[in-house]
Amino acid sequence: MRQLDGELLLDELGVDHLKNASTLGALSDQTIDYLMKKGRVYALRKGETLFEDGAPGDTFFIILKGSFSYYLPSNNRSEYIREFNFGMEIGFVSMIALIPRPGTAIASSDSYVLEVTTDLFYALHYERPLDFGVLLINLCRELARRILERQKRDNR
């Protein structure tokens, strides 16, 4: 995992591309710029680990490009749970719940992620409250979709 300059990546990907990300959708250009400048941006190659089971859950990540496979420990092995794709967040539940990561996320393709720390999350709330509200709605919407997806799987 290699840290990148968020401003340069923003120039490369473009704000319109990032606005298509479900987590960043409807945020102002200025807030996307703010997050890319204040957050940490990483590049991961296919097969690299973003985080492991038991790691501190004090941040979450927004997938700017690529995808990640998520695994939970089960019977002394890792069980594949789901795929996280462009625009989705990964790790938000651990950050909000103040718990260690329950699983492991591995890049299933070359990927870029934006890391949002608790400090950045708070700063966004304080400095850009309207867009913070939009971000929370986006995060809640994504969590609701996952819950409904899980219910559909369990009812089959």
C-alpha positions in Angstrom: 0.0 0.0 0.0 1.5 3.3 -1.1 0.4 6.8 -0.1 -0.4 9.2 -2.9 -0.9 12.9 -3.2 -4.7 13.4 -3.0 -4.6 16.6 -5.0 -2.8 14.9 -7.9 -5.2 12.0 -7.9 -8.1 14.3 -7.9 -6.7 16.0 -11.0 -6.2 12.6 -12.6 -9.6 11.1 -11.8 -11.6 14.3 -11.9 -14.3 15.5 -9.5 -17.1 14.3 -11.8 -15.8 10.7 -11.5 -15.7 11.0 -7.7 -19.2 12.4 -7.7 -20.4 9.1 -9.2 -19.1 7.4 -6.1 -22.2 6.5 -3.9 -20.4 7.6 -0.7 -19.5 11.0 -2.3 -22.6 11.6 -4.3 -24.2 15.0 -4.0 -21.3 16.4 -2.0 -20.0 19.8 -3.2 -16.9 20.0 -5.4 -15.3 22.0 -2.5 -16.0 19.2 0.0 -14.6 16.5 -2.3 -11.5 18.7 -2.8 -11.3 19.2 1.0 -11.5 15.4 1.6 -8.9 14.6 -1.0 -6.5 17.2 0.4 -7.1 16.5 4.1 -7.5 12.7 3.9 -4.9 10.1 3.1 -5.1 8.5 -0.3 -3.5 5.1 -1.0 -2.9 2.9 -4.0 -3.1 -0.8 -3.6 -2.2 -3.5 -6.1 -4.3 -6.5 -6.6 -3.8 -8.9 -3.7 -2.6 -6.2 -1.2 -4.3 -6.0 2.2 -6.1 -2.8 3.1 -6.7 -4.0 6.7 -6.8 -7.2 8.7 -9.1 -8.8 11.3 -8.4 -7.3 14.7 -6.8 -4.0 13.4 -8.0 -0.8 15.0 -11.2 0.5 13.5 -10.5 4.2 13.9 -10.9 5.0 10.2 -12.9 4.1 7.2 -12.1 4.1 3.5 -13.9 5.2 0.4 -13.1 3.2 -2.8 -12.1 5.7 -5.5 -11.2 3.1 -8.0 -11.1 -0.7 -8.0 -12.6 -3.3 -5.6 -11.9 -5.3 -2.5 -12.9 -8.7 -1.3 -13.9 -8.9 2.3 -13.3 -12.0 4.5 -14.4 -13.0 8.0 -12.5 -15.6 10.1 -14.5 -18.9 10.3 -13.3 -22.3 11.6 -9.6 -21.4 11.3 -9.9 -20.1 7.8 -11.1 -17.0 6.0 -14.6 -17.0 4.6 -15.4 -14.7 1.6 -18.3 -12.5 2.5 -18.7 -9.9 -0.2 -17.2 -7.6 -2.7 -16.8 -3.8 -2.2 -16.6 -1.8 -5.4 -16.0 1.7 -6.6 -17.8 4.4 -4.6 -18.5 2.2 -1.6 -17.2 2.7 1.9 -15.4 0.0 3.8 -14.8 0.1 7.5 -17.3 2.7 8.6 -19.2 0.3 11.0 -16.0 -0.4 13.0 -15.2 3.3 13.3 -18.7 4.2 14.4 -19.0 1.2 16.8 -15.5 1.9 18.2 -14.5 -1.7 17.7 -11.5 -3.5 16.0 -12.0 -4.7 12.4 -14.0 -8.0 12.4 -12.6 -9.0 9.0 -9.9 -8.6 6.4 -10.1 -6.5 3.1 -7.9 -7.5 0.2 -7.7 -5.6 -3.1 -9.3 -7.7 -5.8 -8.0 -5.3 -8.5 -5.6 -2.4 -8.5 -7.3 0.2 -6.4 -7.3 3.7 -4.9 -8.8 4.5 -1.5 -9.4 7.6 0.5 -8.9 7.1 4.2 -11.2 9.1 6.5 -9.9 9.2 10.1 -12.1 10.1 13.1 -10.3 13.4 13.2 -11.2 14.2 9.6 -14.7 13.0 10.1 -15.1 15.4 13.0 -13.4 18.3 11.2 -15.8 17.8 8.3 -18.8 17.9 10.7 -17.4 21.1 12.2 -16.2 22.9 9.1 -18.8 21.7 6.5 -21.9 20.7 8.4 -24.3 20.6 5.3 -22.0 18.3 3.3 -21.4 16.3 6.5 -25.1 15.7 6.7 -25.1 14.6 3.0 -22.2 12.2 3.7 -24.0 10.7 6.6 -27.1 10.1 4.5 -24.9 8.4 1.9 -23.3 6.2 4.5 -26.6 5.3 6.1 -28.1 4.5 2.7 -25.2 2.2 1.9 -25.6 0.4 5.2 -29.3 0.0 4.7 -28.7 -1.5 1.3 -26.3 -4.0 2.8 -28.8 -5.0 5.5 -31.5 -5.5 2.9 -29.2 -7.5 0.7 -28.3 -9.7 3.6 -32.0 -10.2 4.4 -32.7 -11.3 0.9 -29.8 -13.8 1.0 -31.0 -15.2 4.3 -34.6 -15.6 3.1 -33.5 -17.8 0.1 
